[in-house]
Amino acid sequence: MRHVVLAFTAAAALSAAAAPAFAQAPAGDTSDTRCLMVLQMIGRDPAQRDQAVRGVFFYVGKLSARGSIGRIEPIMAAEAKKMNSPQILQTELTRCSGELNARSGELQAANQKLAKDLGPPPAAPAAKAAAPTKK
């Protein structure tokens, strides 16, 4: 965790000098960017990589829906300076995980309702066996 905080701090110091001043970020950009940053950090752990990558895609999608992803670079630089303790990182991870779990629950409920209303989906086509390879 300490290495991650140091990496965020170093990245912030390097990019802060090059980052242009930016106007007020659209509502949600800062909190979504913080989630993106925390999930990227968590994704470095092989045991958590798959879940973290799903979360990264979720937050990239949210941010992209509001405009070019390039606009978050100055937000990342500013927020990296503030995300400087394990407690802050854990608080952000808890918040972001709560949102991800809520959205996943909503999707699961919608899928269950559709399955009930429409019946089971058609069977998937059978996969063809691969031809034996020549030796």
DSSP file (Angstrom, degrees, kcal/mol; ACC not computed):
  #  RESIDUE AA STRUCTURE BP1 BP2  ACC     N-H-->O    O-->H-N    N-H-->O    O-->H-N    TCO  KAPPA ALPHA  PHI   PSI    X-CA   Y-CA   Z-CA
    1    1 A M     >        0   0    0      0, 0.0     4,-2.2     0, 0.0     5,-0.2   0.000 360.0 360.0 360.0 -38.0    0.0    0.0    0.0
    2    2 A R  H  >  +     0   0    0      1,-0.2     4,-2.3     2,-0.2     5,-0.2   0.890 360.0  52.5 -63.7 -38.0    2.9    2.3    0.8
    3    3 A H  H  > S+     0   0    0      1,-0.2     4,-2.5     2,-0.2    -1,-0.2   0.873 107.7  52.1 -65.0 -36.3    4.3    1.9   -2.6
    4    4 A V  H  > S+     0   0    0      2,-0.2     4,-2.9     1,-0.2     5,-0.2   0.925 109.0  49.0 -66.2 -43.9    1.0    2.7   -4.2
    5    5 A V  H  X S+     0   0    0     -4,-2.2     4,-2.4     1,-0.2    -2,-0.2   0.914 112.6  48.5 -61.7 -42.1    0.8    6.0   -2.3
    6    6 A L  H  X S+     0   0    0     -4,-2.3     4,-2.7     2,-0.2    -1,-0.2   0.897 111.1  50.4 -65.0 -39.3    4.3    6.8   -3.3
    7    7 A A  H  X S+     0   0    0     -4,-2.5     4,-2.7     2,-0.2     5,-0.2   0.925 111.4  48.0 -64.8 -43.5    3.5    6.1   -6.9
    8    8 A F  H  X S+     0   0    0     -4,-2.9     4,-2.4     1,-0.2    -2,-0.2   0.916 113.0  48.9 -61.9 -42.0    0.4    8.2   -6.8
    9    9 A T  H  X S+     0   0    0     -4,-2.4     4,-2.3    -5,-0.2    -2,-0.2   0.918 112.6  47.0 -65.3 -43.3    2.4   11.0   -5.2
   10   10 A A  H  X S+     0   0    0     -4,-2.7     4,-2.3     2,-0.2     5,-0.2   0.922 112.6  49.3 -64.5 -44.0    5.2   10.8   -7.7
   11   11 A A  H  X S+     0   0    0     -4,-2.7     4,-2.5     1,-0.2     5,-0.2   0.898 111.2  50.6 -62.1 -39.6    2.8   10.7  -10.6
   12   12 A A  H  X S+     0   0    0     -4,-2.4     4,-2.2    -5,-0.2    -1,-0.2   0.914 109.6  49.7 -65.2 -42.0    1.0   13.7   -9.3
   13   13 A A  H  X S+     0   0    0     -4,-2.3     4,-0.9     1,-0.2    -2,-0.2   0.907 114.2  45.1 -64.6 -40.6    4.2   15.7   -8.9
   14   14 A L  H  X S+     0   0    0     -4,-2.3     4,-0.6     1,-0.2    -2,-0.2   0.907 119.6  38.8 -70.1 -41.6    5.3   15.0  -12.4
   15   15 A S  H  X S+     0   0    0     -4,-2.5     4,-2.1    -5,-0.2    -2,-0.2   0.723 102.1  70.8 -85.6 -19.5    2.0   15.6  -14.1
   16   16 A A  H  < S+     0   0    0     -4,-2.2    -1,-0.2    -5,-0.2    -2,-0.2   0.894  98.3  50.5 -63.3 -38.3    1.0   18.6  -12.0
   17   17 A A  H  < S+     0   0    0     -4,-0.9    -1,-0.2     1,-0.2    -2,-0.2   0.860 118.1  38.4 -67.4 -33.9    3.6   20.8  -13.6
   18   18 A A  H  < S+     0   0    0     -4,-0.6    -2,-0.2     2,-0.1    -1,-0.2   0.663  94.3 100.1 -90.5 -17.5    2.5   19.8  -17.1
   19   19 A A  S  < S-     0   0    0     -4,-2.1     3,-0.1    54,-0.1     2,-0.1  -0.510  70.9-130.2 -75.5 131.5   -1.2   19.8  -16.4
   20   20 A P        -     0   0    0      0, 0.0     2,-0.1     0, 0.0    -1,-0.1  -0.374  33.5 -91.1 -73.2 158.3   -3.1   22.8  -17.6
   21   21 A A        -     0   0    0     -2,-0.1     2,-0.4     1,-0.0     0, 0.0  -0.455  50.6-155.7 -64.4 142.2   -5.5   24.6  -15.2
   22   22 A F        -     0   0    0     -2,-0.1     3,-0.1    -3,-0.1    -1,-0.0  -0.927  11.4-118.9-128.5 151.3   -8.9   23.2  -15.6
   23   23 A A        -     0   0    0     -2,-0.4    -1,-0.0     1,-0.2     2,-0.0  -0.145  62.5 -55.1 -73.1 175.6  -12.4   24.5  -15.0
   24   24 A Q        -     0   0    0      1,-0.1    -1,-0.2     3,-0.0     3,-0.1  -0.318  64.8-119.2 -54.2 127.1  -14.7   22.8  -12.5
   25   25 A A        -     0   0    0     -3,-0.1     3,-0.1     1,-0.1    -1,-0.1  -0.379  35.8 -92.1 -69.0 147.7  -15.1   19.2  -13.5
   26   26 A P    >   -     0   0    0      0, 0.0     3,-2.2     0, 0.0     4,-0.5  -0.218  60.4 -77.5 -56.0 152.4  -18.5   17.9  -14.4
   27   27 A A  T 3  S+     0   0    0      1,-0.3    -3,-0.0     2,-0.1     0, 0.0  -0.271 120.0  17.0 -53.5 131.0  -20.5   16.5  -11.4
   28   28 A G  T 3> S+     0   0    0     -3,-0.1     4,-2.7     1,-0.0     5,-0.3   0.127  93.3 105.2  93.7 -20.3  -19.2   13.0  -10.6
   29   29 A D  H <> S+     0   0    0     -3,-2.2     4,-2.4     1,-0.2     5,-0.2   0.922  81.9  46.8 -60.8 -44.0  -15.9   13.2  -12.5
   30   30 A T  H  > S+     0   0    0     -4,-0.5     4,-2.3     2,-0.2    -1,-0.2   0.949 115.9  42.7 -65.5 -48.7  -13.8   13.6   -9.4
   31   31 A S  H  > S+     0   0    0      1,-0.2     4,-1.8     2,-0.2    -1,-0.2   0.893 116.5  48.3 -67.0 -37.9  -15.5   10.8   -7.4
   32   32 A D  H  X S+     0   0    0     -4,-2.7     4,-2.3     2,-0.2    -1,-0.2   0.869 111.0  51.1 -69.0 -35.5  -15.5    8.5  -10.5
   33   33 A T  H  X S+     0   0    0     -4,-2.4     4,-2.5    -5,-0.3    -2,-0.2   0.900 107.5  52.9 -66.9 -40.4  -11.9    9.3  -11.2
   34   34 A R  H  X S+     0   0    0     -4,-2.3     4,-2.3     2,-0.2    -2,-0.2   0.904 109.9  48.9 -60.9 -40.3  -11.0    8.4   -7.6
   35   35 A C  H  X S+     0   0    0     -4,-1.8     4,-2.7     2,-0.2     5,-0.2   0.926 109.7  51.7 -63.7 -44.3  -12.7    5.1   -8.0
   36   36 A L  H  X S+     0   0    0     -4,-2.3     4,-2.1     1,-0.2    -2,-0.2   0.916 110.9  48.2 -57.4 -44.9  -10.9    4.5  -11.2
   37   37 A M  H  X S+     0   0    0     -4,-2.5     4,-1.8     2,-0.2    -1,-0.2   0.917 112.5  47.1 -64.7 -44.9   -7.5    5.2   -9.6
   38   38 A V  H  X S+     0   0    0     -4,-2.3     4,-2.6     1,-0.2    -2,-0.2   0.911 112.6  49.5 -65.3 -42.1   -8.2    2.9   -6.6
   39   39 A L  H  X S+     0   0    0     -4,-2.7     4,-2.2     1,-0.2    -1,-0.2   0.864 107.8  53.9 -68.1 -34.8   -9.4    0.1   -8.8
   40   40 A Q  H  < S+     0   0    0     -4,-2.1     4,-0.3    -5,-0.2    -1,-0.2   0.901 110.8  47.5 -63.2 -39.0   -6.3    0.4  -11.0
   41   41 A M  H >< S+     0   0    0     -4,-1.8     3,-1.5     1,-0.2     4,-0.3   0.933 111.6  48.8 -66.3 -46.0   -4.2    0.1   -7.8
   42   42 A I  H >< S+     0   0    0     -4,-2.6     3,-2.0     1,-0.3     6,-0.3   0.848 100.4  67.8 -62.6 -33.8   -6.2   -2.9   -6.5
   43   43 A G  T 3< S+     0   0    0     -4,-2.2    -1,-0.3     1,-0.3    -2,-0.2   0.604  82.3  74.6 -64.4 -11.4   -5.8   -4.6  -10.0
   44   44 A R  T <  S+     0   0    0     -3,-1.5    -1,-0.3    -4,-0.3    -2,-0.2   0.715  78.9  83.8 -72.4 -19.9   -2.1   -4.9   -9.4
   45   45 A D  S X> S-     0   0    0     -3,-2.0     3,-1.8    -4,-0.3     4,-1.0  -0.763  76.7-147.5 -84.7 116.1   -2.9   -7.8   -7.0
   46   46 A P  T 34 S+     0   0    0      0, 0.0     4,-0.4     0, 0.0     3,-0.3   0.820  96.7  58.2 -55.1 -32.1   -3.4  -10.9   -9.1
   47   47 A A  T 34 S+     0   0    0      1,-0.2     4,-0.2     2,-0.1    -4,-0.1   0.740 117.9  31.2 -69.9 -21.6   -6.0  -12.3   -6.7
   48   48 A Q  T <> S+     0   0    0     -3,-1.8     4,-2.5    -6,-0.3     5,-0.2   0.374  89.6 103.1-114.5   1.6   -8.2   -9.2   -7.2
   49   49 A R  H  X S+     0   0    0     -4,-1.0     4,-2.8    -3,-0.3     5,-0.2   0.897  78.4  50.8 -56.8 -48.9   -7.3   -8.4  -10.8
   50   50 A D  H  > S+     0   0    0     -4,-0.4     4,-1.8     1,-0.2    -1,-0.2   0.923 114.6  42.7 -60.0 -46.6  -10.5   -9.7  -12.5
   51   51 A Q  H  > S+     0   0    0      1,-0.2     4,-1.9     2,-0.2    -1,-0.2   0.907 114.8  50.8 -65.2 -41.3  -12.9   -7.9  -10.2
   52   52 A A  H  X S+     0   0    0     -4,-2.5     4,-2.5     1,-0.2    -2,-0.2   0.902 107.2  53.3 -64.6 -40.7  -10.8   -4.7  -10.3
   53   53 A V  H  X S+     0   0    0     -4,-2.8     4,-2.5     1,-0.2    -1,-0.2   0.905 107.0  52.2 -63.0 -40.8  -10.7   -4.7  -14.1
   54   54 A R  H  X S+     0   0    0     -4,-1.8     4,-1.9    -5,-0.2    -1,-0.2   0.917 111.0  47.9 -59.9 -42.3  -14.5   -5.0  -14.2
   55   55 A G  H  X S+     0   0    0     -4,-1.9     4,-2.4     2,-0.2    -2,-0.2   0.887 108.4  53.9 -65.7 -39.0  -14.7   -2.0  -12.0
   56   56 A V  H  X S+     0   0    0     -4,-2.5     4,-2.7     1,-0.2     5,-0.2   0.935 108.9  49.2 -60.1 -46.2  -12.3   -0.1  -14.1
   57   57 A F  H  X S+     0   0    0     -4,-2.5     4,-2.3     1,-0.2    -1,-0.2   0.892 109.3  53.2 -60.9 -39.1  -14.4   -0.7  -17.2
   58   58 A F  H  X S+     0   0    0     -4,-1.9     4,-2.1     1,-0.2    -1,-0.2   0.947 113.7  41.2 -59.9 -49.6  -17.5    0.5  -15.3
   59   59 A Y  H  X S+     0   0    0     -4,-2.4     4,-2.6     2,-0.2     5,-0.2   0.847 112.1  54.0 -73.2 -32.7  -15.9    3.8  -14.2
   60   60 A V  H  X S+     0   0    0     -4,-2.7     4,-2.9    -5,-0.2    -1,-0.2   0.913 109.5  50.7 -63.1 -40.4  -14.3    4.3  -17.6
   61   61 A G  H  X S+     0   0    0     -4,-2.3     4,-1.8    -5,-0.2    -2,-0.2   0.921 110.5  47.9 -62.2 -44.1  -17.7    3.9  -19.1
   62   62 A K  H  X S+     0   0    0     -4,-2.1     4,-0.6     1,-0.2    -2,-0.2   0.938 115.3  44.6 -61.2 -46.7  -19.3    6.4  -16.7
   63   63 A L  H >< S+     0   0    0     -4,-2.6     3,-1.1     1,-0.2     4,-0.3   0.899 111.6  52.9 -66.2 -40.5  -16.5    8.9  -17.4
   64   64 A S  H >< S+     0   0    0     -4,-2.9     3,-1.3     1,-0.3    -1,-0.2   0.827  99.0  64.0 -64.5 -32.1  -16.6    8.4  -21.2
   65   65 A A  H 3< S+     0   0    0     -4,-1.8    -1,-0.3     1,-0.3    -2,-0.2   0.748 104.7  47.5 -64.2 -21.9  -20.4    9.0  -21.2
   66   66 A R  T << S-     0   0    0     -3,-1.1     2,-0.3    -4,-0.6    -1,-0.3   0.436 127.8 -70.9 -99.0  -1.1  -19.6   12.6  -20.0
   67   67 A G  S <  S-     0   0    0     -3,-1.3    -1,-0.3    -4,-0.3     0, 0.0  -0.886  82.4  -9.0 142.5-172.4  -16.9   13.3  -22.6
   68   68 A S    >   -     0   0    0     -2,-0.3     3,-1.3     1,-0.1     4,-0.1  -0.274  50.8-137.5 -59.8 136.1  -13.3   12.5  -23.6
   69   69 A I  G >  S+     0   0    0      1,-0.3     3,-2.0     2,-0.2     4,-0.2   0.760  96.7  76.6 -66.7 -24.9  -11.4   10.4  -21.0
   70   70 A G  G >  S+     0   0    0      1,-0.3     3,-1.2     2,-0.2    -1,-0.3   0.737  79.7  71.5 -58.6 -22.3   -8.4   12.6  -21.6
   71   71 A R  G <  S+     0   0    0     -3,-1.3     4,-0.4     1,-0.2    -1,-0.3   0.658  85.0  67.5 -70.7 -13.4  -10.0   15.3  -19.5
   72   72 A I  G <> S+     0   0    0     -3,-2.0     4,-3.2     1,-0.2    -1,-0.2   0.579  72.6  90.2 -86.2  -6.8   -9.4   13.4  -16.3
   73   73 A E  H <> S+     0   0    0     -3,-1.2     4,-2.3     1,-0.2    -1,-0.2   0.932  90.9  43.6 -55.4 -48.7   -5.6   13.6  -16.4
   74   74 A P  H  > S+     0   0    0      0, 0.0     4,-2.2     0, 0.0    -1,-0.2   0.847 113.1  53.3 -67.0 -28.8   -5.6   16.9  -14.3
   75   75 A I  H  > S+     0   0    0     -4,-0.4     4,-3.0     2,-0.2     5,-0.2   0.935 108.9  49.1 -66.7 -44.4   -8.2   15.4  -12.0
   76   76 A M  H  X S+     0   0    0     -4,-3.2     4,-2.4     1,-0.2    -1,-0.2   0.910 110.7  50.6 -60.2 -42.2   -6.0   12.3  -11.5
   77   77 A A  H  X S+     0   0    0     -4,-2.3     4,-1.0    -5,-0.2    -1,-0.2   0.923 114.5  43.4 -62.5 -44.0   -3.0   14.6  -10.7
   78   78 A A  H  X S+     0   0    0     -4,-2.2     4,-0.7     1,-0.2     3,-0.3   0.912 116.1  46.6 -68.5 -42.2   -5.0   16.6   -8.2
   79   79 A E  H >X S+     0   0    0     -4,-3.0     4,-1.9     1,-0.2     3,-0.5   0.821 102.1  64.1 -73.3 -30.3   -6.6   13.6   -6.5
   80   80 A A  H 3< S+     0   0    0     -4,-2.4    -1,-0.2     1,-0.2    -2,-0.2   0.865 100.0  54.6 -59.6 -34.9   -3.4   11.6   -6.3
   81   81 A K  H 3< S+     0   0    0     -4,-1.0    -1,-0.2    -3,-0.3    -2,-0.2   0.823 112.2  43.2 -66.2 -30.5   -2.1   14.3   -3.9
   82   82 A K  H << S+     0   0    0     -4,-0.7     2,-1.6    -3,-0.5    -2,-0.2   0.733  99.0  71.9 -87.8 -24.1   -5.1   13.9   -1.7
   83   83 A M     <  +     0   0    0     -4,-1.9    -1,-0.2     1,-0.2   -75,-0.1  -0.524  63.0 130.7 -92.3  69.7   -5.2   10.1   -1.7
   84   84 A N        +     0   0    0     -2,-1.6    -1,-0.2    -3,-0.1     3,-0.1   0.120  50.3  57.2-116.9  19.2   -2.1    9.8    0.4
   85   85 A S  S  > S-     0   0    0     -3,-0.1     4,-2.3     1,-0.1     5,-0.2  -0.996  76.7-120.1-147.0 153.6   -3.0    7.3    3.2
   86   86 A P  H  > S+     0   0    0      0, 0.0     4,-2.5     0, 0.0     5,-0.2   0.845 114.2  57.1 -58.9 -33.0   -4.2    3.7    3.5
   87   87 A Q  H  > S+     0   0    0      2,-0.2     4,-2.3     1,-0.2     5,-0.2   0.916 107.5  46.2 -65.7 -42.8   -7.3    5.0    5.3
   88   88 A I  H  > S+     0   0    0      2,-0.2     4,-2.4     1,-0.2     5,-0.2   0.926 113.1  49.8 -65.1 -44.2   -8.3    7.3    2.5
   89   89 A L  H  X S+     0   0    0     -4,-2.3     4,-2.5     1,-0.2    -2,-0.2   0.905 111.8  48.5 -61.5 -41.4   -7.7    4.5   -0.1
   90   90 A Q  H  X S+     0   0    0     -4,-2.5     4,-2.5     2,-0.2    -1,-0.2   0.897 109.8  52.0 -66.4 -39.8   -9.8    2.1    2.0
   91   91 A T  H  X S+     0   0    0     -4,-2.3     4,-2.3     2,-0.2    -2,-0.2   0.921 112.1  46.3 -60.9 -44.3  -12.6    4.6    2.3
   92   92 A E  H  X S+     0   0    0     -4,-2.4     4,-3.0     2,-0.2     5,-0.3   0.910 111.4  51.4 -65.2 -42.2  -12.6    5.2   -1.5
   93   93 A L  H  X S+     0   0    0     -4,-2.5     4,-2.5     1,-0.2     5,-0.2   0.905 110.6  48.9 -62.2 -40.8  -12.5    1.4   -2.1
   94   94 A T  H  X S+     0   0    0     -4,-2.5     4,-1.9     2,-0.2    -1,-0.2   0.925 113.8  46.2 -63.9 -45.0  -15.5    0.9    0.2
   95   95 A R  H  X S+     0   0    0     -4,-2.3     4,-1.8     2,-0.2    -2,-0.2   0.940 115.7  44.8 -62.5 -48.4  -17.5    3.7   -1.5
   96   96 A C  H  X S+     0   0    0     -4,-3.0     4,-2.6     1,-0.2    -2,-0.2   0.896 111.8  52.0 -66.2 -41.2  -16.7    2.5   -5.0
   97   97 A S  H  X S+     0   0    0     -4,-2.5     4,-2.8    -5,-0.3    -1,-0.2   0.870 106.3  55.8 -62.9 -36.5  -17.4   -1.1   -4.2
   98   98 A G  H  X S+     0   0    0     -4,-1.9     4,-2.1    -5,-0.2    -1,-0.2   0.917 109.5  45.3 -61.3 -43.6  -20.7   -0.1   -2.7
   99   99 A E  H  X S+     0   0    0     -4,-1.8     4,-2.6     2,-0.2     5,-0.2   0.930 113.3  49.8 -66.1 -44.6  -21.7    1.6   -6.0
  100  100 A L  H  X S+     0   0    0     -4,-2.6     4,-2.4     1,-0.2    -2,-0.2   0.916 111.8  48.4 -60.4 -43.2  -20.5   -1.4   -8.1
  101  101 A N  H  X S+     0   0    0     -4,-2.8     4,-2.3     2,-0.2    -1,-0.2   0.891 110.9  50.9 -64.6 -39.4  -22.4   -3.8   -5.9
  102  102 A A  H  X S+     0   0    0     -4,-2.1     4,-2.1    -5,-0.2    -2,-0.2   0.936 112.5  45.3 -64.2 -46.3  -25.6   -1.7   -6.2
  103  103 A R  H  X S+     0   0    0     -4,-2.6     4,-2.2     1,-0.2    -2,-0.2   0.896 112.8  51.2 -65.5 -39.2  -25.4   -1.5  -10.0
  104  104 A S  H  X S+     0   0    0     -4,-2.4     4,-2.5    -5,-0.2    -1,-0.2   0.902 109.6  50.7 -63.1 -40.7  -24.6   -5.2  -10.2
  105  105 A G  H  X S+     0   0    0     -4,-2.3     4,-2.4     2,-0.2    -2,-0.2   0.891 109.1  51.0 -63.1 -40.2  -27.6   -6.0   -8.0
  106  106 A E  H  X S+     0   0    0     -4,-2.1     4,-2.2     2,-0.2    -2,-0.2   0.912 111.6  47.4 -63.5 -42.2  -29.8   -3.8  -10.3
  107  107 A L  H  X S+     0   0    0     -4,-2.2     4,-2.6     2,-0.2    -2,-0.2   0.910 111.5  50.4 -65.8 -42.2  -28.6   -5.6  -13.4
  108  108 A Q  H  X S+     0   0    0     -4,-2.5     4,-2.4     2,-0.2    -2,-0.2   0.909 110.4  49.8 -62.7 -42.0  -29.2   -9.0  -11.8
  109  109 A A  H  X S+     0   0    0     -4,-2.4     4,-2.3     2,-0.2    -1,-0.2   0.907 111.1  49.4 -63.1 -41.9  -32.7   -8.1  -10.7
  110  110 A A  H  X S+     0   0    0     -4,-2.2     4,-2.5     2,-0.2    -2,-0.2   0.917 111.4  49.1 -63.9 -42.8  -33.5   -6.9  -14.3
  111  111 A N  H  X S+     0   0    0     -4,-2.6     4,-2.5     1,-0.2    -2,-0.2   0.895 110.6  50.3 -63.3 -40.2  -32.1  -10.1  -15.7
  112  112 A Q  H  X S+     0   0    0     -4,-2.4     4,-2.1     2,-0.2    -1,-0.2   0.897 110.7  49.3 -65.4 -39.8  -34.2  -12.2  -13.3
  113  113 A K  H  X S+     0   0    0     -4,-2.3     4,-2.8     2,-0.2     5,-0.2   0.929 112.1  48.2 -64.8 -44.6  -37.3  -10.3  -14.2
  114  114 A L  H  X S+     0   0    0     -4,-2.5     4,-3.3     2,-0.2     5,-0.4   0.907 110.4  51.5 -61.6 -42.2  -36.7  -10.7  -17.9
  115  115 A A  H  X S+     0   0    0     -4,-2.5     4,-1.6     1,-0.2    -1,-0.2   0.893 113.2  45.7 -62.1 -39.3  -36.1  -14.4  -17.4
  116  116 A K  H  < S+     0   0    0     -4,-2.1    -2,-0.2    -5,-0.2    -1,-0.2   0.929 118.9  40.8 -68.7 -45.0  -39.3  -14.7  -15.5
  117  117 A D  H  < S+     0   0    0     -4,-2.8    -2,-0.2     1,-0.2    -3,-0.2   0.863 128.3  29.0 -71.9 -37.4  -41.3  -12.7  -18.1
  118  118 A L  H  < S-     0   0    0     -4,-3.3    -3,-0.2     1,-0.2    -2,-0.2   0.573 103.0-126.7-104.3 -11.7  -39.7  -14.1  -21.2
  119  119 A G     <  -     0   0    0     -4,-1.6    -1,-0.2    -5,-0.4    -2,-0.1  -0.263  53.1 -29.4  87.0 178.7  -38.7  -17.7  -20.2
  120  120 A P  S    S-     0   0    0      0, 0.0     3,-0.1     0, 0.0    -4,-0.0  -0.304  71.8-104.7 -68.8 152.0  -35.3  -19.2  -20.5
  121  121 A P        -     0   0    0      0, 0.0     3,-0.1     0, 0.0    -2,-0.0  -0.321  46.5 -87.8 -69.8 158.9  -33.0  -18.1  -23.3
  122  122 A P        -     0   0    0      0, 0.0     2,-0.0     0, 0.0     0, 0.0  -0.279  55.4 -88.1 -64.1 155.8  -32.6  -20.4  -26.3
  123  123 A A        -     0   0    0      1,-0.1     3,-0.1    -3,-0.1     0, 0.0  -0.338  45.1-109.5 -64.9 144.4  -29.9  -23.0  -26.1
  124  124 A A        -     0   0    0      1,-0.1    -1,-0.1    -3,-0.1     3,-0.1  -0.462  41.6 -96.4 -70.7 145.5  -26.4  -21.9  -27.2
  125  125 A P        -     0   0    0      0, 0.0     2,-0.1     0, 0.0    -1,-0.1  -0.339  45.9-101.4 -62.8 145.5  -25.3  -23.5  -30.4
  126  126 A A        -     0   0    0      1,-0.1     2,-0.3    -3,-0.1    -3,-0.0  -0.430  36.0-118.3 -68.7 139.2  -23.1  -26.5  -30.0
  127  127 A A        -     0   0    0     -2,-0.1     2,-0.2    -3,-0.1    -1,-0.1  -0.581  26.6-119.8 -77.9 139.2  -19.4  -25.9  -30.4
  128  128 A K        -     0   0    0     -2,-0.3     2,-0.1     1,-0.1    -1,-0.1  -0.563  30.3-108.6 -78.2 141.8  -17.7  -27.8  -33.2
  129  129 A A        -     0   0    0     -2,-0.2     2,-0.2     1,-0.1    -1,-0.1  -0.459  36.7-110.0 -69.0 141.1  -14.9  -30.1  -32.2
  130  130 A A        -     0   0    0     -2,-0.1    -1,-0.1     1,-0.1     3,-0.1  -0.470  34.0-108.7 -71.8 141.9  -11.5  -28.8  -33.2
  131  131 A A        -     0   0    0     -2,-0.2    -1,-0.1     1,-0.1    -3,-0.0  -0.444  41.8 -99.2 -68.7 142.5   -9.7  -30.8  -36.0
  132  132 A P        -     0   0    0      0, 0.0     2,-0.3     0, 0.0    -1,-0.1  -0.325  39.2-119.9 -62.5 145.1   -6.8  -32.8  -34.8
  133  133 A T        -     0   0    0     -3,-0.1     2,-0.3     1,-0.1    -3,-0.0  -0.615  22.7-117.4 -87.4 147.6   -3.5  -31.2  -35.4
  134  134 A K              0   0    0     -2,-0.3    -1,-0.1     1,-0.1     0, 0.0  -0.604 360.0 360.0 -82.4 142.2   -0.8  -32.9  -37.5
  135  135 A K              0   0    0     -2,-0.3    -1,-0.1     0, 0.0    -2,-0.0   0.407 360.0 360.0-104.6 360.0    2.4  -33.9  -35.9
